[in-house]
Amino acid sequence: MNYGHRFKELRIDQNISQTTVAKAIGTTQQQIYKYENNLQEMTGSRIIELCKYFNVSADYILGLPKGLNWPR
């Protein structure tokens, strides 16, 4: 699974339209469609905006495993 599909699942699970998400983050419904269907890559800043909107971590969206050792 890729991160576009993860966002799509979050959006559908919360019963939110593409248009609503687009307005909340300042883009178009067409752009959200492209992201969700992996027709266009998201920038890092767009991933951050969507993570904040859906209140999820980037680790979850990017499919990173739990328990990674972080630089300290």
DRENTORKOL-3810 file (N, C-alpha, C; in nm, 4 decimals):
REM DRENTORKOL-3810
@n.u->0.0860; n.v->-0.1185; n.w->0.0000; ca.u->0.0000; ca.v->0.0000; ca.w->0.0000; c.u->0.0899; c.v->0.1238; c.w->0.0000
@n.u->0.0472; n.v->0.2259; n.w->-0.0676; ca.u->0.1247; ca.v->0.3480; ca.w->-0.0713; c.u->0.0510; c.v->0.4579; c.w->0.0037
@n.u->0.1189; n.v->0.5698; n.w->0.0247; ca.u->0.0596; ca.v->0.6724; ca.w->0.1104; c.u->-0.0613; c.v->0.7417; c.w->0.0496
@n.u->-0.0736; n.v->0.7477; n.w->-0.0805; ca.u->-0.1939; ca.v->0.8045; ca.w->-0.1408; c.u->-0.3177; c.v->0.7248; c.w->-0.1023
@n.u->-0.3027; n.v->0.5933; n.w->-0.1058; ca.u->-0.4152; ca.v->0.5076; ca.w->-0.0687; c.u->-0.4452; c.v->0.5160; c.w->0.0806
@n.u->-0.3417; n.v->0.5370; n.w->0.1627; ca.u->-0.3663; ca.v->0.5517; ca.w->0.3069; c.u->-0.4500; c.v->0.6763; c.w->0.3339
@n.u->-0.4176; n.v->0.7859; n.w->0.2672; ca.u->-0.4975; ca.v->0.9071; ca.w->0.2847; c.u->-0.6404; c.v->0.8852; c.w->0.2364
@n.u->-0.6543; n.v->0.8161; n.w->0.1259; ca.u->-0.7880; ca.v->0.7897; ca.w->0.0736; c.u->-0.8697; c.v->0.7085; c.w->0.1747
@n.u->-0.8077; n.v->0.6060; n.w->0.2332; ca.u->-0.8770; ca.v->0.5256; ca.w->0.3332; c.u->-0.9165; c.v->0.6089; c.w->0.4546
@n.u->-0.8270; n.v->0.6969; n.w->0.4994; ca.u->-0.8594; ca.v->0.7856; ca.w->0.6115; c.u->-0.9779; c.v->0.8749; c.w->0.5772
@n.u->-0.9742; n.v->0.9318; n.w->0.4587; ca.u->-1.0812; ca.v->1.0225; ca.w->0.4167; c.u->-1.2152; c.v->0.9496; c.w->0.4092
@n.u->-1.2163; n.v->0.8334; n.w->0.3484; ca.u->-1.3394; ca.v->0.7567; ca.w->0.3357; c.u->-1.3887; c.v->0.7106; c.w->0.4728
@n.u->-1.2965; n.v->0.6641; n.w->0.5577; ca.u->-1.3330; ca.v->0.6184; ca.w->0.6913; c.u->-1.3999; c.v->0.7292; c.w->0.7731
@n.u->-1.3558; n.v->0.8520; n.w->0.7509; ca.u->-1.4121; ca.v->0.9652; ca.w->0.8248; c.u->-1.5273; c.v->1.0315; c.w->0.7494
@n.u->-1.5645; n.v->0.9732; n.w->0.6374; ca.u->-1.6774; ca.v->1.0223; ca.w->0.5574; c.u->-1.6597; c.v->1.1698; c.w->0.5178
@n.u->-1.5413; n.v->1.2002; n.w->0.4672; ca.u->-1.5070; ca.v->1.3366; ca.w->0.4249; c.u->-1.4863; c.v->1.3355; c.w->0.2738
@n.u->-1.5390; n.v->1.4352; n.w->0.2060; ca.u->-1.5244; ca.v->1.4416; ca.w->0.0603; c.u->-1.3867; c.v->1.4942; c.w->0.0206
@n.u->-1.3485; n.v->1.4644; n.w->-0.1011; ca.u->-1.2237; ca.v->1.5197; ca.w->-0.1545; c.u->-1.2292; c.v->1.6716; c.w->-0.1553
@n.u->-1.3443; n.v->1.7267; n.w->-0.1869; ca.u->-1.3605; ca.v->1.8724; ca.w->-0.1915; c.u->-1.3386; c.v->1.9341; c.w->-0.0543
@n.u->-1.3897; n.v->1.8708; n.w->0.0498; ca.u->-1.3716; ca.v->1.9225; ca.w->0.1855; c.u->-1.2251; c.v->1.9232; c.w->0.2247
@n.u->-1.1550; n.v->1.8149; n.w->0.1967; ca.u->-1.0121; ca.v->1.8075; ca.w->0.2268; c.u->-0.9372; c.v->1.9139; c.w->0.1475
@n.u->-0.9691; n.v->1.9254; n.w->0.0209; ca.u->-0.9011; ca.v->2.0224; ca.w->-0.0657; c.u->-0.9158; c.v->2.1650; c.w->-0.0119
@n.u->-1.0367; n.v->2.2017; n.w->0.0260; ca.u->-1.0597; ca.v->2.3367; ca.w->0.0797; c.u->-0.9825; c.v->2.3583; c.w->0.2086
@n.u->-0.9759; n.v->2.2559; n.w->0.2928; ca.u->-0.9084; ca.v->2.2680; ca.w->0.4220; c.u->-0.7580; c.v->2.2907; c.w->0.4073
@n.u->-0.6989; n.v->2.2351; n.w->0.3022; ca.u->-0.5535; ca.v->2.2494; ca.w->0.2863; c.u->-0.5145; c.v->2.3418; c.w->0.1712
@n.u->-0.6136; n.v->2.4054; n.w->0.1109; ca.u->-0.5843; ca.v->2.5063; ca.w->0.0089; c.u->-0.5444; c.v->2.4533; c.w->-0.1273
@n.u->-0.6131; n.v->2.3495; n.w->-0.1725; ca.u->-0.5863; ca.v->2.2964; ca.w->-0.3060; c.u->-0.7196; c.v->2.2628; c.w->-0.3724
@n.u->-0.7153; n.v->2.1869; n.w->-0.4789; ca.u->-0.8375; ca.v->2.1530; ca.w->-0.5524; c.u->-0.8759; c.v->2.0073; c.w->-0.5304
@n.u->-1.0011; n.v->1.9773; n.w->-0.5592; ca.u->-1.0486; ca.v->1.8392; ca.w->-0.5510; c.u->-0.9720; c.v->1.7525; c.w->-0.6493
@n.u->-0.9412; n.v->1.8068; n.w->-0.7661; ca.u->-0.8679; ca.v->1.7310; ca.w->-0.8675; c.u->-0.7293; c.v->1.6914; c.w->-0.8162
@n.u->-0.6665; n.v->1.7806; n.w->-0.7402; ca.u->-0.5336; ca.v->1.7512; ca.w->-0.6860; c.u->-0.5412; c.v->1.6394; c.w->-0.5828
@n.u->-0.6434; n.v->1.6423; n.w->-0.4983; ca.u->-0.6615; ca.v->1.5351; ca.w->-0.3998; c.u->-0.6822; c.v->1.4023; c.w->-0.4711
@n.u->-0.7619; n.v->1.4031; n.w->-0.5776; ca.u->-0.7832; ca.v->1.2827; ca.w->-0.6579; c.u->-0.6488; c.v->1.2283; c.w->-0.7095
@n.u->-0.5650; n.v->1.3164; n.w->-0.7610; ca.u->-0.4347; ca.v->1.2749; ca.w->-0.8140; c.u->-0.3472; c.v->1.2148; c.w->-0.7047
@n.u->-0.3473; n.v->1.2767; n.w->-0.5867; ca.u->-0.2689; ca.v->1.2230; ca.w->-0.4760; c.u->-0.3182; c.v->1.0840; c.w->-0.4361
@n.u->-0.4487; n.v->1.0714; n.w->-0.4186; ca.u->-0.5059; ca.v->0.9456; ca.w->-0.3722; c.u->-0.4858; c.v->0.8316; c.w->-0.4710
@n.u->-0.4793; n.v->0.8624; n.w->-0.5967; ca.u->-0.4640; ca.v->0.7604; ca.w->-0.7002; c.u->-0.3224; c.v->0.7518; c.w->-0.7541
@n.u->-0.2301; n.v->0.8148; n.w->-0.6820; ca.u->-0.0879; ca.v->0.8099; ca.w->-0.7145; c.u->-0.0566; c.v->0.8540; c.w->-0.8569
@n.u->-0.1311; n.v->0.9530; n.w->-0.9016; ca.u->-0.1043; ca.v->1.0113; ca.w->-1.0322; c.u->-0.0054; c.v->1.1258; c.w->-1.0209
@n.u->0.0137; n.v->1.1738; n.w->-0.8969; ca.u->0.1106; ca.v->1.2799; ca.w->-0.8700; c.u->0.1669; c.v->1.2606; c.w->-0.7300
@n.u->0.2979; n.v->1.2793; n.w->-0.7182; ca.u->0.3645; ca.v->1.2688; ca.w->-0.5885; c.u->0.3308; c.v->1.3891; c.w->-0.5017
@n.u->0.3184; n.v->1.3644; n.w->-0.3727; ca.u->0.2978; ca.v->1.4741; ca.w->-0.2774; c.u->0.4325; c.v->1.5281; c.w->-0.2322
@n.u->0.4365; n.v->1.6566; n.w->-0.2068; ca.u->0.5560; ca.v->1.7157; ca.w->-0.1471; c.u->0.5565; c.v->1.6844; c.w->0.0016
@n.u->0.6699; n.v->1.7007; n.w->0.0637; ca.u->0.6792; ca.v->1.6806; ca.w->0.2077; c.u->0.5860; c.v->1.7728; c.w->0.2838
@n.u->0.5782; n.v->1.8980; n.w->0.2408; ca.u->0.4910; ca.v->1.9934; ca.w->0.3103; c.u->0.3437; c.v->1.9561; c.w->0.2937
@n.u->0.3065; n.v->1.8985; n.w->0.1814; ca.u->0.1670; ca.v->1.8559; ca.w->0.1603; c.u->0.1353; c.v->1.7357; c.w->0.2490
@n.u->0.2308; n.v->1.6434; n.w->0.2627; ca.u->0.2104; ca.v->1.5297; ca.w->0.3520; c.u->0.1898; c.v->1.5789; c.w->0.4949
@n.u->0.2696; n.v->1.6764; n.w->0.5363; ca.u->0.2554; ca.v->1.7329; ca.w->0.6710; c.u->0.1172; c.v->1.7946; c.w->0.6883
@n.u->0.0711; n.v->1.8719; n.w->0.5912; ca.u->-0.0621; ca.v->1.9340; ca.w->0.5989; c.u->-0.1710; c.v->1.8284; c.w->0.6142
@n.u->-0.1614; n.v->1.7228; n.w->0.5351; ca.u->-0.2623; ca.v->1.6178; ca.w->0.5415; c.u->-0.2548; c.v->1.5395; c.w->0.6720
@n.u->-0.1340; n.v->1.5170; n.w->0.7231; ca.u->-0.1201; ca.v->1.4501; ca.w->0.8532; c.u->-0.1848; c.v->1.5334; c.w->0.9631
@n.u->-0.1634; n.v->1.6621; n.w->0.9601; ca.u->-0.2257; ca.v->1.7502; ca.w->1.0593; c.u->-0.3772; c.v->1.7494; c.w->1.0438
@n.u->-0.4251; n.v->1.7549; n.w->0.9218; ca.u->-0.5693; ca.v->1.7563; ca.w->0.8973; c.u->-0.6355; c.v->1.6296; c.w->0.9512
@n.u->-0.5747; n.v->1.5135; n.w->0.9239; ca.u->-0.6314; ca.v->1.3869; ca.w->0.9662; c.u->-0.5852; c.v->1.3433; c.w->1.1051
@n.u->-0.4944; n.v->1.4206; n.w->1.1641; ca.u->-0.4429; ca.v->1.3931; ca.w->1.2984; c.u->-0.3782; c.v->1.2546; c.w->1.3075
@n.u->-0.2897; n.v->1.2287; n.w->1.2116; ca.u->-0.2136; ca.v->1.1036; ca.w->1.2094; c.u->-0.0659; c.v->1.1361; c.w->1.1903
@n.u->0.0181; n.v->1.0394; n.w->1.2234; ca.u->0.1616; ca.v->1.0612; ca.w->1.2081; c.u->0.2067; c.v->1.0335; c.w->1.0651
@n.u->0.3145; n.v->1.0954; n.w->1.0277; ca.u->0.3729; ca.v->1.0702; ca.w->0.8961; c.u->0.4246; c.v->0.9266; c.w->0.8887
@n.u->0.4698; n.v->0.8720; n.w->1.0022; ca.u->0.5155; ca.v->0.7329; ca.w->1.0045; c.u->0.4048; c.v->0.6391; c.w->0.9576
@n.u->0.2853; n.v->0.6618; n.w->1.0072; ca.u->0.1728; ca.v->0.5775; ca.w->0.9676; c.u->0.1474; c.v->0.5917; c.w->0.8172
@n.u->0.1414; n.v->0.7147; n.w->0.7707; ca.u->0.1121; ca.v->0.7405; ca.w->0.6298; c.u->0.2179; c.v->0.6800; c.w->0.5391
@n.u->0.3433; n.v->0.6923; n.w->0.5783; ca.u->0.4528; ca.v->0.6434; ca.w->0.4947; c.u->0.4765; c.v->0.4937; c.w->0.5101
@n.u->0.4043; n.v->0.4320; n.w->0.6031; ca.u->0.4159; ca.v->0.2880; ca.w->0.6206; c.u->0.5408; c.v->0.2445; c.w->0.6925
@n.u->0.5972; n.v->0.3334; n.w->0.7750; ca.u->0.7183; ca.v->0.2981; ca.w->0.8491; c.u->0.6817; c.v->0.2081; c.w->0.9662
@n.u->0.7653; n.v->0.1079; n.w->0.9931; ca.u->0.7340; ca.v->0.0157; ca.w->1.1030; c.u->0.7500; c.v->0.0834; c.w->1.2390
@n.u->0.6767; n.v->0.0313; n.w->1.3354; ca.u->0.6887; ca.v->0.0816; ca.w->1.4720; c.u->0.8225; c.v->0.0373; c.w->1.5301
@n.u->0.8707; n.v->0.1145; n.w->1.6267; ca.u->0.9910; ca.v->0.0750; ca.w->1.6988; c.u->1.1217; c.v->0.1054; c.w->1.6283
@n.u->1.1198; n.v->0.1961; n.w->1.5333; ca.u->1.2454; ca.v->0.2322; ca.w->1.4678; c.u->1.3352; c.v->0.3057; c.w->1.5663
@n.u->1.4646; n.v->0.2849; n.w->1.5553; ca.u->1.5593; ca.v->0.3600; ca.w->1.6368; c.u->1.5828; c.v->0.4951; c.w->1.5743
@n.u->1.5554; n.v->0.5978; n.w->1.6490; ca.u->1.5724; ca.v->0.7339; ca.w->1.5992; c.u->1.7074; c.v->0.7875; c.w->1.6448
@n.u->1.7700; n.v->0.8684; n.w->1.5644; ca.u->1.8976; ca.v->0.9295; ca.w->1.6087; c.u->1.8761; c.v->1.0102; c.w->1.7356
@n.u->1.9665; n.v->0.9939; n.w->1.8268; ca.u->1.9569; ca.v->1.0678; ca.w->1.9530; c.u->2.0880; c.v->1.1371; c.w->1.9778
END
